Amino acid sequence: MTRSIINPAGLHNPTGFGYSHVVSAPGEQVFIAGQYGSDAEGHVVSEDFEAQVEQTFANLRTALEAAGLGPSDVVRIGTYIVEHDLGKLEVLLKHLHATWGTELPAQTLIGVASLALPGMLFEMDAVAVRG
């Protein structure tokens, strides 16, 4: 698959914030539902934010692999953080850059009051493209 990352000169450089402004890719879209820091039974793995983010990224990779895809096929993510603050953003940035380097997907981060289950602090959905 050939995906194209575009960060126009007229806009700020977003990579330090964990996303790209525009990502385009030809092919079939694959939608990954919201993943969270859960074990195989759906229980939240920890009360610790970073542990939940780490497990969420592992679960995203599992979902992508089940579709025959990987992180490089992801063109957009949505991230949802309970009681978002800059400390939590730094944790997320660490995992974003470890997964995508500087070739980041488009992203919308939304701070929320709560998520679907008690104890959930982070959730991420994704759109990937099978080229």
Number of C-alpha atoms within 10 A of each C-alpha: 11 13 18 13 18 13 15 11 7 6 8 10 13 14 18 12 15 24 25 22 17 16 19 15 18 12 13 10 15 17 17 17 14 17 21 29 29 18 13 8 6 10 14 20 17 16 12 13 18 19 15 22 25 17 20 23 21 16 20 23 17 14 17 21 12 10 14 10 18 17 17 16 21 25 25 21 21 17 17 22 23 18 13 16 10 8 9 17 14 15 15 22 17 14 16 21 17 10 15 15 12 16 20 26 30 22 21 13 15 13 13 13 10 15 15 9 11 9 18 22 27 28 22 23 18 22 18 24 22 17 13
